[in-house]
Amino acid sequence: MTAQGERTAPRSYYSDDIVTLLLGDSLAQLRTLGDESINCIVTSPPYFGLRNYEADGQYGLEQTPAEYVETMQSVFSEARRVLTNDGTLWLNLGDSYSGSWGNQGRGEPRPMKQQVHDGRYPNKGTHTGSIRPGQPPAKNLLGMPWRTAFALQDDGWILRNEIVWHKPNAMPESVQDRLSSRHEHLFMFSKQPQYWFDLDSVREPHKAPSRKAGARAFRARDLNHQRTATGSYEGPDSRGRNPGDVWEIATRPYPEAHFATFPIDLPLRCIKAGCRPGGTVLDPFSGSGTTGDAARRLGRKYVGIDLNASYHDLAVQRFAQGVLDFGPAA
């Protein structure tokens, strides 16, 4: 932004009729975008302390959880400005453990060239090293998704859903003193109490009726069933049922990338429900362009921001090849 308050023009790394890729720091590039120019945001930022993306200025390598949350709060405060008043934000975050990176408490995350463990967790073991100020004792689950969600809520975002992304094909962990992780968090935020949301686009087929006692009373309270003018319920809505807040979506390989990517089924569902037809989707942590690929499939425009040019190159290659499909999409 200039001294007079004018915004500098964004520097496009790649642009066509549908896709615009911006190269640079997410916060700095967000500041170049106009007010209310984006209809929906779907993103998965670098998780705290779990991966070294080998790029100067990368997020996720902050010294403490509080510093990471402050960074995310700043980024999404600017993202809130560029979002339309009826827009939604879909934020995917995984968790991490204190003292899991070596002798310095946070330690050094593994570089991206190494094999990525599902869920983006580093190897666990016995750690007796010193803990940096602001860190809980070693082996504590940090609760980074919820810390971030509460910070965005404090900043004015309306937290509408916590969605559990259940990964049925999650890779096993070698840990012996706790249960393996099989899920990540996906938060849905809105900017205003009234916002664009298309439930019909993500409805699922109804399950077979239950014969258990009380099932009829439960179905009568289910707003996914058709309601008559008198207020009674006639039966299942022919359009399908609300998918609920637990999404079972398998991870998918992306052979060109050396880092963890979320499956395209995830942004497909978010964009269907949360972005107006013909609208523009933003991912301020674009990576290999999974969200952009989903936006293109659904006839939406896309703006992606990333700090690393090589990831944009992967995305451009991906778009040039057309729709990459590794199985049925949601």
Secondary structure, 3 states (H helix, E strand, C coil): CCCCCCCCCCCEEEECCCEEEEECCHHHHHCCCCCCCEEEEEECCCCCCCCECCCCCCCCCCCCHHHHHHHHHHHHHHHHHHEEEEEEEEEEECCCECCCCCCCCCCCCCECCCCCCHHHCCCCCCCCCCCCCCCCCCCCECCHHHHHHHHHHHCCCEEEEEEEEECCCCCCCCCCCCCCCCEEEEEEEECCCCCCCCHHHHCECCCCCCCCCCHHHHHHCCCCEEECCCCCEEEECCCCECCCCEEECCCCCCCCCCCCCCCCHHHHHHHHHHCCCCCEEEECCCCCCHHHHHHHHCCCEEEEEECCHHHHHHHHHHHHCCCCCCCCCC
